[in-house]
Amino acid sequence: MSEPFIGEIRLFTGNYAPRYWALCNGAILSVSQHTSLFAVLGSYFGGNGRTTFALPDMKDRAVIGTGMGPGLSDRRIGFTGGQFTAGIAQNQMPLHSHDVDVNAGILFHAGTENGVNHEPEEGNYIAVSFGDETGTQVNWYSETDDDLVQLGGVKTSGSTTVLNTGGGLAHINEQPGLGVNFIIALEGIFPTRS
C-alpha cells in the first residue's frame, strides 16, 4: 500500500486505528505535537485553533461532498447537519383537502294522535291539530300509493369537524447504512498544493 497523504481519510473495518492513523472520532489534539496535520485540517472540525485542533468526528455520520450542487445548499469543510429523527409541522405537509360526504334526511312521525309511527300507514297525518286552528292548513300527501312523500323547500344544515389523528411523534430520518470506522493519517506525505 502506498504511503498516505497526511490528513487522508480511509474506511477501516477494524475496531482500532493502525499505527500512524487515528480514528475519526472528534478527538482533540495538540497543535505542537501534530503540526503537519494541523496545517492540513486547521480548526475546521473543532479546537481553539491556537494550541488545539480536532479530528473529524465521523461517528454516526454520512459523508457529503463540499460545495453547492444544483438546487442544493452550500456545504463547507467541517459542516455538520441533519438529524436522526424529524417531526413534520403543519406548514410542511403537502396541500391537501378532506372530503366529507353528508347524507341528511328528515324524519316525520305520522299517526292519528301524537306523531309516533316511523312508517306512515293509510289514514295517518304528519300531525294533528292542537288547540286553536288559526294556522295555515298545509296538505302534505302523495297522489300515489307510496310510503315516501317528496317535500320541496326543506333544507337541513349542520357542521362537520375533522379531528386530528396520529401520535405527533418524530419519524426516523436515517438512510440505510453499515457501521465501519473512518481513520485519518497522522503521518505520511504532506499534500502540497498543485
C-alpha positions as CSV (number, residue, x, y, z in Angstrom):
1,M,0.0,0.0,0.0
2,S,1.3,3.4,-0.9
3,E,2.1,5.9,1.8
4,P,-0.9,8.1,2.6
5,F,-1.2,11.8,2.5
6,I,-1.3,13.4,5.9
7,G,-5.0,14.0,6.7
8,E,-6.2,11.4,4.2
9,I,-9.3,9.5,5.4
10,R,-10.0,5.9,4.7
11,L,-12.5,3.3,5.7
12,F,-11.2,0.6,8.1
13,T,-13.1,-2.4,9.4
14,G,-11.0,-3.0,12.5
15,N,-12.1,-1.7,15.9
16,Y,-8.9,0.2,16.3
17,A,-6.7,2.6,14.3
18,P,-3.5,1.2,12.8
19,R,-0.1,2.7,13.7
20,Y,0.3,6.3,12.4
21,W,-3.5,6.6,11.9
22,A,-6.3,7.8,14.3
23,L,-10.0,7.1,14.4
24,C,-12.1,9.9,13.1
25,N,-13.9,10.4,16.5
26,G,-13.5,14.1,17.1
27,A,-10.5,13.7,19.4
28,I,-8.8,17.0,20.4
29,L,-5.1,17.0,19.5
30,S,-2.2,19.3,20.4
31,V,-1.1,21.6,17.6
32,S,2.6,21.4,18.8
33,Q,2.6,17.6,18.6
34,H,0.9,17.4,15.2
35,T,1.9,20.5,13.2
36,S,1.7,18.9,9.8
37,L,-1.8,17.5,10.4
38,F,-2.9,20.9,11.8
39,A,-1.6,22.6,8.7
40,V,-3.9,20.4,6.6
41,L,-7.0,20.3,8.9
42,G,-6.9,23.7,10.7
43,S,-9.7,24.1,13.2
44,Y,-12.5,23.2,10.8
45,F,-13.5,20.3,13.0
46,G,-13.0,22.0,16.4
47,G,-10.4,23.0,18.9
48,N,-9.3,26.6,19.7
49,G,-7.1,26.9,16.6
50,R,-4.1,28.1,18.6
51,T,-3.0,25.2,20.8
52,T,-5.6,22.5,19.9
53,F,-7.5,21.2,16.9
54,A,-10.0,18.4,16.5
55,L,-10.1,15.4,14.2
56,P,-13.2,15.0,12.1
57,D,-16.0,13.2,14.1
58,M,-17.4,10.6,11.8
59,K,-19.3,8.7,14.4
60,D,-22.9,8.1,13.1
61,R,-22.3,10.5,10.2
62,A,-22.6,10.1,6.4
63,V,-20.0,11.9,4.3
64,I,-21.1,14.6,1.8
65,G,-19.1,16.5,-0.7
66,T,-18.3,20.2,-0.1
67,G,-19.6,22.9,-2.4
68,M,-23.1,23.6,-3.7
69,G,-24.7,21.2,-6.2
70,P,-27.6,22.4,-8.4
71,G,-30.6,23.1,-6.2
72,L,-28.8,22.1,-3.0
73,S,-27.4,24.0,0.0
74,D,-23.8,25.2,0.2
75,R,-21.6,22.8,2.3
76,R,-18.2,23.7,3.6
77,I,-15.4,21.7,5.2
78,G,-16.4,20.9,8.7
79,F,-20.1,21.3,8.1
80,T,-22.3,19.1,10.3
81,G,-26.0,18.8,9.9
82,G,-29.0,16.6,9.7
83,Q,-30.8,14.8,12.5
84,F,-31.7,11.2,13.3
85,T,-35.4,11.9,13.8
86,A,-37.7,14.5,12.4
87,G,-41.2,15.7,13.0
88,I,-43.5,17.2,10.5
89,A,-45.1,20.5,11.2
90,Q,-48.4,21.5,9.7
91,N,-46.7,24.0,7.3
92,Q,-44.5,21.2,6.0
93,M,-47.4,19.0,4.9
94,P,-48.4,18.9,1.3
95,L,-51.5,20.8,0.3
96,H,-54.5,18.5,0.6
97,S,-58.2,18.5,1.4
98,H,-60.6,16.4,3.4
99,D,-63.8,15.5,1.6
100,V,-66.9,14.8,3.7
101,D,-70.0,13.2,2.4
102,V,-73.1,14.0,4.3
103,N,-76.4,12.3,3.7
104,A,-79.1,14.1,5.6
105,G,-82.8,13.2,5.9
106,I,-85.8,14.4,7.8
107,L,-87.9,12.0,9.8
108,F,-91.5,12.8,10.4
109,H,-93.5,10.7,12.8
110,A,-97.0,10.1,11.4
111,G,-100.1,8.9,13.2
112,T,-103.7,9.7,14.2
113,E,-102.5,11.0,17.5
114,N,-99.1,12.4,18.5
115,G,-96.5,11.5,15.9
116,V,-95.3,8.0,16.8
117,N,-95.0,5.8,13.7
118,H,-91.8,5.6,11.8
119,E,-93.6,4.2,8.7
120,P,-96.8,6.0,7.7
121,E,-99.9,4.0,7.4
122,E,-103.1,4.6,5.4
123,G,-105.0,7.5,7.1
124,N,-102.1,8.8,9.2
125,Y,-101.3,12.5,9.4
126,I,-98.0,14.3,10.0
127,A,-99.6,16.0,12.9
128,V,-102.9,16.5,14.4
129,S,-104.2,20.0,15.2
130,F,-103.9,21.1,18.8
131,G,-105.7,24.0,20.3
132,D,-106.5,27.0,18.2
133,E,-106.7,26.2,14.5
134,T,-105.8,29.6,13.2
135,G,-102.6,28.5,11.4
136,T,-102.4,27.8,7.7
137,Q,-103.5,24.4,6.6
138,V,-101.0,22.5,4.5
139,N,-101.7,19.2,2.8
140,W,-98.6,17.0,2.6
141,Y,-99.6,14.0,0.7
142,S,-98.7,12.0,-2.3
143,E,-101.3,11.1,-5.0
144,T,-99.6,7.8,-5.5
145,D,-99.6,4.9,-3.0
146,D,-96.0,5.4,-1.9
147,D,-94.8,5.5,1.6
148,L,-92.4,8.3,0.8
149,V,-93.6,11.9,0.2
150,Q,-91.3,14.3,-1.5
151,L,-91.1,17.6,0.4
152,G,-89.9,20.6,-1.6
153,G,-88.1,23.6,0.0
154,V,-86.9,21.6,3.1
155,K,-83.3,22.4,3.9
156,T,-81.0,21.0,6.5
157,S,-77.7,22.3,7.7
158,G,-75.0,21.1,10.1
159,S,-71.3,21.2,10.6
160,T,-68.6,18.6,10.5
161,T,-65.4,18.6,12.5
162,V,-62.4,16.7,11.2
163,L,-60.5,15.6,14.2
164,N,-56.7,15.3,14.5
165,T,-55.2,11.9,14.2
166,G,-51.8,10.4,14.6
167,G,-49.4,10.4,17.5
168,G,-47.4,13.5,16.8
169,L,-44.1,11.6,17.2
170,A,-41.0,12.1,15.2
171,H,-40.1,9.6,12.5
172,I,-36.7,8.1,11.9
173,N,-34.9,10.0,9.3
174,E,-31.9,7.7,8.7
175,Q,-30.7,6.3,5.4
176,P,-29.7,2.6,5.4
177,G,-26.1,2.1,6.4
178,L,-23.3,-0.1,7.6
179,G,-21.1,0.7,10.5
180,V,-17.3,0.8,9.8
181,N,-14.6,3.1,11.1
182,F,-13.1,6.1,9.4
183,I,-9.4,6.6,10.0
184,I,-7.2,9.6,9.3
185,A,-3.5,9.5,8.5
186,L,-1.4,11.3,11.2
187,E,1.8,10.9,9.2
188,G,2.8,10.4,5.6
189,I,3.3,12.6,2.6
190,F,2.5,16.3,3.1
191,P,-0.1,17.1,0.5
192,T,1.4,20.1,-1.4
193,R,-1.0,22.3,-3.4
194,S,-0.8,21.8,-7.2
